[in-house]
Amino acid sequence: MTVETINQISASERTRRHREVDFARGNVRHEGGILSEEIERLNARYVAGEIDSDELTAAILRSQTVKP
């Protein structure tokens, strides 16, 4: 993602992404889990518009916290 793309994310898109991450976090907690610091950093980058949802998913799947 380029700098121009990062700057183009709207406030409403940030809010949507934040709600999406909160929902996912709640689901994980409901199942008795807690997201790692690594995943929380990735989520923050997603909410900020630094990465898109495909990049977030790929990074999570590559992370040390996901076991095949």
PyMOL Python script that loads the backbone (N, CA, C, O; Angstrom):
from pymol import cmd

cmd.read_pdbstr("""\
ATOM      1  N   MET A   1       0.847  -1.167   0.000  1.00  0.00           N
ATOM      2  CA  MET A   1       0.000   0.000   0.000  1.00  0.00           C
ATOM      3  C   MET A   1       0.897   1.236   0.000  1.00  0.00           C
ATOM      4  O   MET A   1       1.889   1.281   0.727  1.00  0.00           O
ATOM      5  N   THR A   2       0.563   2.213  -0.790  1.00  0.00           N
ATOM      6  CA  THR A   2       1.390   3.408  -0.907  1.00  0.00           C
ATOM      7  C   THR A   2       0.972   4.460   0.101  1.00  0.00           C
ATOM      8  O   THR A   2      -0.092   4.365   0.713  1.00  0.00           O
ATOM      9  N   VAL A   3       1.821   5.467   0.267  1.00  0.00           N
ATOM     10  CA  VAL A   3       1.519   6.559   1.185  1.00  0.00           C
ATOM     11  C   VAL A   3       0.236   7.267   0.763  1.00  0.00           C
ATOM     12  O   VAL A   3      -0.568   7.652   1.612  1.00  0.00           O
ATOM     13  N   GLU A   4       0.038   7.442  -0.546  1.00  0.00           N
ATOM     14  CA  GLU A   4      -1.197   8.100  -1.000  1.00  0.00           C
ATOM     15  C   GLU A   4      -2.429   7.325  -0.555  1.00  0.00           C
ATOM     16  O   GLU A   4      -3.427   7.921  -0.152  1.00  0.00           O
ATOM     17  N   THR A   5      -2.365   6.010  -0.626  1.00  0.00           N
ATOM     18  CA  THR A   5      -3.492   5.179  -0.215  1.00  0.00           C
ATOM     19  C   THR A   5      -3.746   5.333   1.274  1.00  0.00           C
ATOM     20  O   THR A   5      -4.895   5.446   1.701  1.00  0.00           O
ATOM     21  N   ILE A   6      -2.688   5.337   2.062  1.00  0.00           N
ATOM     22  CA  ILE A   6      -2.836   5.494   3.510  1.00  0.00           C
ATOM     23  C   ILE A   6      -3.531   6.805   3.818  1.00  0.00           C
ATOM     24  O   ILE A   6      -4.426   6.847   4.662  1.00  0.00           O
ATOM     25  N   ASN A   7      -3.137   7.869   3.151  1.00  0.00           N
ATOM     26  CA  ASN A   7      -3.718   9.179   3.413  1.00  0.00           C
ATOM     27  C   ASN A   7      -5.161   9.278   2.940  1.00  0.00           C
ATOM     28  O   ASN A   7      -5.881  10.180   3.370  1.00  0.00           O
ATOM     29  N   GLN A   8      -5.603   8.381   2.070  1.00  0.00           N
ATOM     30  CA  GLN A   8      -6.944   8.466   1.519  1.00  0.00           C
ATOM     31  C   GLN A   8      -7.996   7.748   2.352  1.00  0.00           C
ATOM     32  O   GLN A   8      -9.185   7.855   2.052  1.00  0.00           O
ATOM     33  N   ILE A   9      -7.599   7.029   3.373  1.00  0.00           N
ATOM     34  CA  ILE A   9      -8.591   6.332   4.189  1.00  0.00           C
ATOM     35  C   ILE A   9      -9.414   7.381   4.952  1.00  0.00           C
ATOM     36  O   ILE A   9      -8.870   8.285   5.586  1.00  0.00           O
ATOM     37  N   SER A  10     -10.708   7.234   4.870  1.00  0.00           N
ATOM     38  CA  SER A  10     -11.600   8.213   5.494  1.00  0.00           C
ATOM     39  C   SER A  10     -11.827   7.888   6.970  1.00  0.00           C
ATOM     40  O   SER A  10     -11.537   6.788   7.440  1.00  0.00           O
ATOM     41  N   ALA A  11     -12.344   8.861   7.665  1.00  0.00           N
ATOM     42  CA  ALA A  11     -12.676   8.658   9.073  1.00  0.00           C
ATOM     43  C   ALA A  11     -13.734   7.571   9.219  1.00  0.00           C
ATOM     44  O   ALA A  11     -13.679   6.771  10.153  1.00  0.00           O
ATOM     45  N   SER A  12     -14.689   7.541   8.308  1.00  0.00           N
ATOM     46  CA  SER A  12     -15.730   6.509   8.399  1.00  0.00           C
ATOM     47  C   SER A  12     -15.147   5.123   8.137  1.00  0.00           C
ATOM     48  O   SER A  12     -15.580   4.145   8.747  1.00  0.00           O
ATOM     49  N   GLU A  13     -14.171   5.030   7.237  1.00  0.00           N
ATOM     50  CA  GLU A  13     -13.518   3.743   6.987  1.00  0.00           C
ATOM     51  C   GLU A  13     -12.713   3.323   8.204  1.00  0.00           C
ATOM     52  O   GLU A  13     -12.713   2.146   8.566  1.00  0.00           O
ATOM     53  N   ARG A  14     -12.018   4.276   8.852  1.00  0.00           N
ATOM     54  CA  ARG A  14     -11.286   3.948  10.076  1.00  0.00           C
ATOM     55  C   ARG A  14     -12.247   3.419  11.143  1.00  0.00           C
ATOM     56  O   ARG A  14     -11.950   2.437  11.824  1.00  0.00           O
ATOM     57  N   THR A  15     -13.387   4.072  11.278  1.00  0.00           N
ATOM     58  CA  THR A  15     -14.387   3.646  12.262  1.00  0.00           C
ATOM     59  C   THR A  15     -14.899   2.256  11.931  1.00  0.00           C
ATOM     60  O   THR A  15     -15.045   1.422  12.826  1.00  0.00           O
ATOM     61  N   ARG A  16     -15.175   1.991  10.656  1.00  0.00           N
ATOM     62  CA  ARG A  16     -15.648   0.680  10.235  1.00  0.00           C
ATOM     63  C   ARG A  16     -14.616  -0.391  10.572  1.00  0.00           C
ATOM     64  O   ARG A  16     -14.956  -1.452  11.095  1.00  0.00           O
ATOM     65  N   ARG A  17     -13.352  -0.103  10.267  1.00  0.00           N
ATOM     66  CA  ARG A  17     -12.279  -1.056  10.535  1.00  0.00           C
ATOM     67  C   ARG A  17     -12.119  -1.288  12.038  1.00  0.00           C
ATOM     68  O   ARG A  17     -11.892  -2.415  12.478  1.00  0.00           O
ATOM     69  N   HIS A  18     -12.236  -0.226  12.811  1.00  0.00           N
ATOM     70  CA  HIS A  18     -12.110  -0.347  14.267  1.00  0.00           C
ATOM     71  C   HIS A  18     -13.218  -1.249  14.812  1.00  0.00           C
ATOM     72  O   HIS A  18     -12.960  -2.111  15.652  1.00  0.00           O
ATOM     73  N   ARG A  19     -14.429  -1.054  14.343  1.00  0.00           N
ATOM     74  CA  ARG A  19     -15.548  -1.902  14.778  1.00  0.00           C
ATOM     75  C   ARG A  19     -15.331  -3.353  14.363  1.00  0.00           C
ATOM     76  O   ARG A  19     -15.638  -4.277  15.116  1.00  0.00           O
ATOM     77  N   GLU A  20     -14.805  -3.541  13.166  1.00  0.00           N
ATOM     78  CA  GLU A  20     -14.528  -4.891  12.665  1.00  0.00           C
ATOM     79  C   GLU A  20     -13.505  -5.604  13.553  1.00  0.00           C
ATOM     80  O   GLU A  20     -13.676  -6.771  13.904  1.00  0.00           O
ATOM     81  N   VAL A  21     -12.446  -4.886  13.909  1.00  0.00           N
ATOM     82  CA  VAL A  21     -11.407  -5.455  14.774  1.00  0.00           C
ATOM     83  C   VAL A  21     -11.973  -5.719  16.169  1.00  0.00           C
ATOM     84  O   VAL A  21     -11.696  -6.764  16.757  1.00  0.00           O
ATOM     85  N   ASP A  22     -12.753  -4.795  16.699  1.00  0.00           N
ATOM     86  CA  ASP A  22     -13.365  -5.003  18.017  1.00  0.00           C
ATOM     87  C   ASP A  22     -14.265  -6.235  18.022  1.00  0.00           C
ATOM     88  O   ASP A  22     -14.268  -7.002  18.984  1.00  0.00           O
ATOM     89  N   PHE A  23     -15.027  -6.422  16.947  1.00  0.00           N
ATOM     90  CA  PHE A  23     -15.904  -7.586  16.838  1.00  0.00           C
ATOM     91  C   PHE A  23     -15.082  -8.872  16.842  1.00  0.00           C
ATOM     92  O   PHE A  23     -15.404  -9.820  17.558  1.00  0.00           O
ATOM     93  N   ALA A  24     -14.019  -8.897  16.040  1.00  0.00           N
ATOM     94  CA  ALA A  24     -13.153 -10.080  15.979  1.00  0.00           C
ATOM     95  C   ALA A  24     -12.503 -10.340  17.330  1.00  0.00           C
ATOM     96  O   ALA A  24     -12.425 -11.486  17.773  1.00  0.00           O
ATOM     97  N   ARG A  25     -12.035  -9.283  17.986  1.00  0.00           N
ATOM     98  CA  ARG A  25     -11.407  -9.418  19.301  1.00  0.00           C
ATOM     99  C   ARG A  25     -12.417  -9.998  20.298  1.00  0.00           C
ATOM    100  O   ARG A  25     -12.077 -10.868  21.100  1.00  0.00           O
ATOM    101  N   GLY A  26     -13.651  -9.512  20.239  1.00  0.00           N
ATOM    102  CA  GLY A  26     -14.690 -10.024  21.119  1.00  0.00           C
ATOM    103  C   GLY A  26     -14.968 -11.495  20.885  1.00  0.00           C
ATOM    104  O   GLY A  26     -15.176 -12.248  21.837  1.00  0.00           O
ATOM    105  N   ASN A  27     -14.974 -11.911  19.628  1.00  0.00           N
ATOM    106  CA  ASN A  27     -15.181 -13.322  19.313  1.00  0.00           C
ATOM    107  C   ASN A  27     -14.063 -14.193  19.875  1.00  0.00           C
ATOM    108  O   ASN A  27     -14.311 -15.276  20.404  1.00  0.00           O
ATOM    109  N   VAL A  28     -12.845 -13.714  19.755  1.00  0.00           N
ATOM    110  CA  VAL A  28     -11.704 -14.467  20.291  1.00  0.00           C
ATOM    111  C   VAL A  28     -11.827 -14.577  21.808  1.00  0.00           C
ATOM    112  O   VAL A  28     -11.609 -15.648  22.374  1.00  0.00           O
ATOM    113  N   ARG A  29     -12.175 -13.473  22.463  1.00  0.00           N
ATOM    114  CA  ARG A  29     -12.328 -13.494  23.932  1.00  0.00           C
ATOM    115  C   ARG A  29     -13.480 -14.396  24.349  1.00  0.00           C
ATOM    116  O   ARG A  29     -13.395 -15.091  25.361  1.00  0.00           O
ATOM    117  N   HIS A  30     -14.551 -14.385  23.573  1.00  0.00           N
ATOM    118  CA  HIS A  30     -15.696 -15.239  23.873  1.00  0.00           C
ATOM    119  C   HIS A  30     -15.292 -16.713  23.872  1.00  0.00           C
ATOM    120  O   HIS A  30     -15.833 -17.516  24.632  1.00  0.00           O
ATOM    121  N   GLU A  31     -14.350 -17.051  23.020  1.00  0.00           N
ATOM    122  CA  GLU A  31     -13.856 -18.425  22.931  1.00  0.00           C
ATOM    123  C   GLU A  31     -12.740 -18.700  23.945  1.00  0.00           C
ATOM    124  O   GLU A  31     -12.171 -19.791  23.961  1.00  0.00           O
ATOM    125  N   GLY A  32     -12.430 -17.719  24.783  1.00  0.00           N
ATOM    126  CA  GLY A  32     -11.423 -17.910  25.819  1.00  0.00           C
ATOM    127  C   GLY A  32     -10.020 -17.517  25.420  1.00  0.00           C
ATOM    128  O   GLY A  32      -9.071 -17.800  26.150  1.00  0.00           O
ATOM    129  N   GLY A  33      -9.866 -16.871  24.280  1.00  0.00           N
ATOM    130  CA  GLY A  33      -8.538 -16.493  23.809  1.00  0.00           C
ATOM    131  C   GLY A  33      -8.246 -15.018  24.029  1.00  0.00           C
ATOM    132  O   GLY A  33      -9.134 -14.227  24.348  1.00  0.00           O
ATOM    133  N   ILE A  34      -7.000 -14.676  23.853  1.00  0.00           N
ATOM    134  CA  ILE A  34      -6.547 -13.288  23.910  1.00  0.00           C
ATOM    135  C   ILE A  34      -5.610 -13.091  22.731  1.00  0.00           C
ATOM    136  O   ILE A  34      -4.736 -13.921  22.479  1.00  0.00           O
ATOM    137  N   LEU A  35      -5.793 -11.995  22.010  1.00  0.00           N
ATOM    138  CA  LEU A  35      -4.937 -11.718  20.869  1.00  0.00           C
ATOM    139  C   LEU A  35      -3.536 -11.347  21.340  1.00  0.00           C
ATOM    140  O   LEU A  35      -3.372 -10.637  22.332  1.00  0.00           O
ATOM    141  N   SER A  36      -2.546 -11.826  20.631  1.00  0.00           N
ATOM    142  CA  SER A  36      -1.150 -11.523  20.972  1.00  0.00           C
ATOM    143  C   SER A  36      -0.833 -10.069  20.639  1.00  0.00           C
ATOM    144  O   SER A  36      -1.563  -9.407  19.900  1.00  0.00           O
ATOM    145  N   GLU A  37       0.260  -9.597  21.196  1.00  0.00           N
ATOM    146  CA  GLU A  37       0.719  -8.234  20.889  1.00  0.00           C
ATOM    147  C   GLU A  37       0.983  -8.091  19.396  1.00  0.00           C
ATOM    148  O   GLU A  37       0.698  -7.051  18.803  1.00  0.00           O
ATOM    149  N   GLU A  38       1.524  -9.133  18.801  1.00  0.00           N
ATOM    150  CA  GLU A  38       1.808  -9.111  17.357  1.00  0.00           C
ATOM    151  C   GLU A  38       0.522  -8.879  16.559  1.00  0.00           C
ATOM    152  O   GLU A  38       0.494  -8.046  15.653  1.00  0.00           O
ATOM    153  N   ILE A  39      -0.526  -9.606  16.891  1.00  0.00           N
ATOM    154  CA  ILE A  39      -1.794  -9.464  16.176  1.00  0.00           C
ATOM    155  C   ILE A  39      -2.414  -8.105  16.468  1.00  0.00           C
ATOM    156  O   ILE A  39      -2.984  -7.487  15.569  1.00  0.00           O
ATOM    157  N   GLU A  40      -2.319  -7.632  17.688  1.00  0.00           N
ATOM    158  CA  GLU A  40      -2.864  -6.308  18.021  1.00  0.00           C
ATOM    159  C   GLU A  40      -2.134  -5.210  17.240  1.00  0.00           C
ATOM    160  O   GLU A  40      -2.758  -4.235  16.820  1.00  0.00           O
ATOM    161  N   ARG A  41      -0.829  -5.359  17.042  1.00  0.00           N
ATOM    162  CA  ARG A  41      -0.081  -4.384  16.225  1.00  0.00           C
ATOM    163  C   ARG A  41      -0.562  -4.428  14.778  1.00  0.00           C
ATOM    164  O   ARG A  41      -0.727  -3.387  14.142  1.00  0.00           O
ATOM    165  N   LEU A  42      -0.783  -5.616  14.266  1.00  0.00           N
ATOM    166  CA  LEU A  42      -1.305  -5.743  12.895  1.00  0.00           C
ATOM    167  C   LEU A  42      -2.697  -5.118  12.795  1.00  0.00           C
ATOM    168  O   LEU A  42      -2.999  -4.416  11.830  1.00  0.00           O
ATOM    169  N   ASN A  43      -3.535  -5.374  13.787  1.00  0.00           N
ATOM    170  CA  ASN A  43      -4.873  -4.771  13.791  1.00  0.00           C
ATOM    171  C   ASN A  43      -4.794  -3.248  13.796  1.00  0.00           C
ATOM    172  O   ASN A  43      -5.553  -2.586  13.088  1.00  0.00           O
ATOM    173  N   ALA A  44      -3.888  -2.691  14.583  1.00  0.00           N
ATOM    174  CA  ALA A  44      -3.725  -1.231  14.639  1.00  0.00           C
ATOM    175  C   ALA A  44      -3.296  -0.680  13.281  1.00  0.00           C
ATOM    176  O   ALA A  44      -3.766   0.379  12.863  1.00  0.00           O
ATOM    177  N   ARG A  45      -2.413  -1.390  12.598  1.00  0.00           N
ATOM    178  CA  ARG A  45      -1.992  -0.958  11.260  1.00  0.00           C
ATOM    179  C   ARG A  45      -3.162  -0.996  10.284  1.00  0.00           C
ATOM    180  O   ARG A  45      -3.294  -0.121   9.428  1.00  0.00           O
ATOM    181  N   TYR A  46      -4.001  -2.002  10.416  1.00  0.00           N
ATOM    182  CA  TYR A  46      -5.183  -2.128   9.561  1.00  0.00           C
ATOM    183  C   TYR A  46      -6.150  -0.966   9.823  1.00  0.00           C
ATOM    184  O   TYR A  46      -6.624  -0.330   8.882  1.00  0.00           O
ATOM    185  N   VAL A  47      -6.435  -0.697  11.071  1.00  0.00           N
ATOM    186  CA  VAL A  47      -7.352   0.397  11.417  1.00  0.00           C
ATOM    187  C   VAL A  47      -6.805   1.731  10.920  1.00  0.00           C
ATOM    188  O   VAL A  47      -7.568   2.582  10.462  1.00  0.00           O
ATOM    189  N   ALA A  48      -5.495   1.920  11.007  1.00  0.00           N
ATOM    190  CA  ALA A  48      -4.872   3.172  10.570  1.00  0.00           C
ATOM    191  C   ALA A  48      -4.822   3.310   9.056  1.00  0.00           C
ATOM    192  O   ALA A  48      -4.548   4.395   8.542  1.00  0.00           O
ATOM    193  N   GLY A  49      -5.084   2.224   8.338  1.00  0.00           N
ATOM    194  CA  GLY A  49      -5.047   2.279   6.890  1.00  0.00           C
ATOM    195  C   GLY A  49      -3.701   1.957   6.290  1.00  0.00           C
ATOM    196  O   GLY A  49      -3.490   2.150   5.092  1.00  0.00           O
ATOM    197  N   GLU A  50      -2.781   1.463   7.112  1.00  0.00           N
ATOM    198  CA  GLU A  50      -1.452   1.123   6.609  1.00  0.00           C
ATOM    199  C   GLU A  50      -1.473  -0.150   5.763  1.00  0.00           C
ATOM    200  O   GLU A  50      -0.669  -0.312   4.845  1.00  0.00           O
ATOM    201  N   ILE A  51      -2.399  -1.046   6.085  1.00  0.00           N
ATOM    202  CA  ILE A  51      -2.552  -2.282   5.326  1.00  0.00           C
ATOM    203  C   ILE A  51      -4.040  -2.517   5.068  1.00  0.00           C
ATOM    204  O   ILE A  51      -4.894  -2.017   5.801  1.00  0.00           O
ATOM    205  N   ASP A  52      -4.338  -3.280   4.022  1.00  0.00           N
ATOM    206  CA  ASP A  52      -5.746  -3.578   3.737  1.00  0.00           C
ATOM    207  C   ASP A  52      -6.110  -4.932   4.335  1.00  0.00           C
ATOM    208  O   ASP A  52      -5.264  -5.586   4.946  1.00  0.00           O
ATOM    209  N   SER A  53      -7.348  -5.352   4.168  1.00  0.00           N
ATOM    210  CA  SER A  53      -7.806  -6.576   4.819  1.00  0.00           C
ATOM    211  C   SER A  53      -7.075  -7.818   4.302  1.00  0.00           C
ATOM    212  O   SER A  53      -6.803  -8.735   5.077  1.00  0.00           O
ATOM    213  N   ASP A  54      -6.757  -7.859   3.016  1.00  0.00           N
ATOM    214  CA  ASP A  54      -6.004  -8.997   2.482  1.00  0.00           C
ATOM    215  C   ASP A  54      -4.607  -9.060   3.093  1.00  0.00           C
ATOM    216  O   ASP A  54      -4.121 -10.138   3.437  1.00  0.00           O
ATOM    217  N   GLU A  55      -3.970  -7.909   3.226  1.00  0.00           N
ATOM    218  CA  GLU A  55      -2.641  -7.862   3.833  1.00  0.00           C
ATOM    219  C   GLU A  55      -2.700  -8.243   5.313  1.00  0.00           C
ATOM    220  O   GLU A  55      -1.809  -8.925   5.820  1.00  0.00           O
ATOM    221  N   LEU A  56      -3.747  -7.802   5.997  1.00  0.00           N
ATOM    222  CA  LEU A  56      -3.926  -8.160   7.406  1.00  0.00           C
ATOM    223  C   LEU A  56      -4.070  -9.674   7.546  1.00  0.00           C
ATOM    224  O   LEU A  56      -3.399 -10.292   8.373  1.00  0.00           O
ATOM    225  N   THR A  57      -4.931 -10.258   6.753  1.00  0.00           N
ATOM    226  CA  THR A  57      -5.154 -11.700   6.816  1.00  0.00           C
ATOM    227  C   THR A  57      -3.867 -12.462   6.534  1.00  0.00           C
ATOM    228  O   THR A  57      -3.523 -13.397   7.258  1.00  0.00           O
ATOM    229  N   ALA A  58      -3.163 -12.067   5.490  1.00  0.00           N
ATOM    230  CA  ALA A  58      -1.909 -12.742   5.139  1.00  0.00           C
ATOM    231  C   ALA A  58      -0.885 -12.623   6.263  1.00  0.00           C
ATOM    232  O   ALA A  58      -0.196 -13.593   6.578  1.00  0.00           O
ATOM    233  N   ALA A  59      -0.782 -11.449   6.866  1.00  0.00           N
ATOM    234  CA  ALA A  59       0.182 -11.242   7.954  1.00  0.00           C
ATOM    235  C   ALA A  59      -0.188 -12.068   9.175  1.00  0.00           C
ATOM    236  O   ALA A  59       0.689 -12.619   9.839  1.00  0.00           O
ATOM    237  N   ILE A  60      -1.477 -12.160   9.477  1.00  0.00           N
ATOM    238  CA  ILE A  60      -1.911 -12.977  10.609  1.00  0.00           C
ATOM    239  C   ILE A  60      -1.588 -14.441  10.355  1.00  0.00           C
ATOM    240  O   ILE A  60      -1.104 -15.132  11.251  1.00  0.00           O
ATOM    241  N   LEU A  61      -1.847 -14.915   9.156  1.00  0.00           N
ATOM    242  CA  LEU A  61      -1.568 -16.315   8.834  1.00  0.00           C
ATOM    243  C   LEU A  61      -0.071 -16.627   8.863  1.00  0.00           C
ATOM    244  O   LEU A  61       0.323 -17.759   9.142  1.00  0.00           O
ATOM    245  N   ARG A  62       0.758 -15.629   8.577  1.00  0.00           N
ATOM    246  CA  ARG A  62       2.217 -15.812   8.629  1.00  0.00           C
ATOM    247  C   ARG A  62       2.760 -15.662  10.040  1.00  0.00           C
ATOM    248  O   ARG A  62       3.903 -16.039  10.300  1.00  0.00           O
ATOM    249  N   SER A  63       1.981 -15.128  10.943  1.00  0.00           N
ATOM    250  CA  SER A  63       2.473 -14.801  12.275  1.00  0.00           C
ATOM    251  C   SER A  63       2.851 -16.051  13.067  1.00  0.00           C
ATOM    252  O   SER A  63       2.452 -17.168  12.738  1.00  0.00           O
ATOM    253  N   GLN A  64       3.616 -15.827  14.098  1.00  0.00           N
ATOM    254  CA  GLN A  64       4.045 -16.925  14.968  1.00  0.00           C
ATOM    255  C   GLN A  64       2.917 -17.417  15.870  1.00  0.00           C
ATOM    256  O   GLN A  64       3.042 -18.465  16.503  1.00  0.00           O
ATOM    257  N   THR A  65       1.820 -16.670  15.931  1.00  0.00           N
ATOM    258  CA  THR A  65       0.735 -17.030  16.850  1.00  0.00           C
ATOM    259  C   THR A  65      -0.286 -17.956  16.236  1.00  0.00           C
ATOM    260  O   THR A  65      -1.127 -18.508  16.946  1.00  0.00           O
ATOM    261  N   VAL A  66      -0.231 -18.138  14.926  1.00  0.00           N
ATOM    262  CA  VAL A  66      -1.192 -19.012  14.250  1.00  0.00           C
ATOM    263  C   VAL A  66      -0.542 -20.359  14.011  1.00  0.00           C
ATOM    264  O   VAL A  66       0.532 -20.460  13.417  1.00  0.00           O
ATOM    265  N   LYS A  67      -1.216 -21.386  14.484  1.00  0.00           N
ATOM    266  CA  LYS A  67      -0.678 -22.744  14.310  1.00  0.00           C
ATOM    267  C   LYS A  67      -1.520 -23.456  13.259  1.00  0.00           C
ATOM    268  O   LYS A  67      -2.750 -23.434  13.323  1.00  0.00           O
ATOM    269  N   PRO A  68      -0.853 -24.089  12.289  1.00  0.00           N
ATOM    270  CA  PRO A  68      -1.598 -24.798  11.227  1.00  0.00           C
ATOM    271  C   PRO A  68      -2.392 -25.984  11.754  1.00  0.00           C
ATOM    272  O   PRO A  68      -3.062 -26.670  10.983  1.00  0.00           O
TER     273      PRO A  68
END
""", "prot")
cmd.dss("prot")
cmd.show_as("cartoon", "prot")
cmd.util.cbc("prot")
cmd.orient("prot")
